[in-house]
């Protein structure tokens, strides 16, 4: 079952993705386009050209899961990233805000302590 946790890592593929792609071809995008290990347990996020559809891909130890959502109206916002980069990292909060349709550029996060594990 696909669930979103603050303890997972999230990677967004910044190119437009054909939403007809399924498990194997999305896994190929992760490996070749994003230079990531698709079997890592991380969640990989894909958007179509119009940005009204999103797919999340996750390997759960014994197989792949895909979450697919199509908006009836509106679009998903792309977070700011380096030009030319094929992927970018997202936080758990950024992904949730993106899925809820909240503009990421207008959100201001107040400073908090964050424990860094060595």
N, C-alpha and C positions, 0 to 999 in steps of 0.2 A: 504494500500500500504506500502510495506516495504521500509523504508528509514533509512539511517545511520546518526545519529546526535551526536555531541560532548556532548550533554546533556543526552544521554542514557548510561546505563551501559552494558558492554559486558562480558560474561562469556564463556570460552572455556572448553568443556568437554575433558579431556586429554586422555581418553581411546579411542580405535578404535570403531567406530560406524558402524553398518550395515546400508548402505544407502537405504535399502528397508524399514526401519522404517519410520513411518509417524507420524501424529500429536499426537495420543494418546501414542504411545510407546516412542516418544521423550520427551513428557511431563513427562512420568514416569521416564525417565533418569534424568531429571532436578530435580524432587522432591526427588527421592530416591538416585540417584548417586551423584548429585551435592549439595543436601540439600538446594535448592533455591525454591522460590515461582514462579511457572511458570506464574502466573497471574499478576506479578509485572510490566510488560511492559518492562523489561530488554530483551536484545537479547542474546540468547543462541546459541553457535556455536559448530558444530560437524564435525569431519573429519573421513574418512574411514581409514582402515589399511594402504593402499598404499599412503594415503594423496594426492590423485589426485581429490577427491571430497569433497565438503563442503556444509553443510546445516546450515542455520540460521533460528531459530524459534523465533517468536514474537507473544505475545498475544496483540491484538489491541483493547481490550475493548468489542468487540462483536464477536470475533472469532480469530482463529490462522492464521498466515501467515507463509509460508515457502519459503525461497530462496534456490535454489539448483543449484550448478555449478559443472560441470565436466571438468577438464582440458584435453585437447587433448595431451599435452606433458608437463612434469614438475610436480612438487609437491608443496604443501603448506608447509611452514616452521612452526614448532611448536615453540612458544616462550619459553624461559627458565622459568621453574617453579620448585617448591619443589617436590622432588621425592616422589611418593606415593600419592600426592594430586590428587583427582578426577577432580578438576576444577581449573582454574586460571582466574584472572580478566585481561582483555585487555583494553587498551585505544582505543579511536576512531581512532587515528592515526595508532596504531599498526595493527588494523584490516584492515584499508585501505591499508597499506603497504603489509600486508600478502596477501590480495586479488590481488594486483598488481604484486606479485611475487618478491618483493624487500626483500633482506636478512635482517632480523631484527637485527642480531648480528653485522652487519657492519654499521648500522645507529647510528650516534652519535648526540644526541640532545643537543643543546646549552642551557645554563641556561636561564630561563625566570621567571618572576614574575607570581605567580599563587595565585589568591585571594581565600582564604578558607572561605566558608560560615559556620558560627557556627551552 
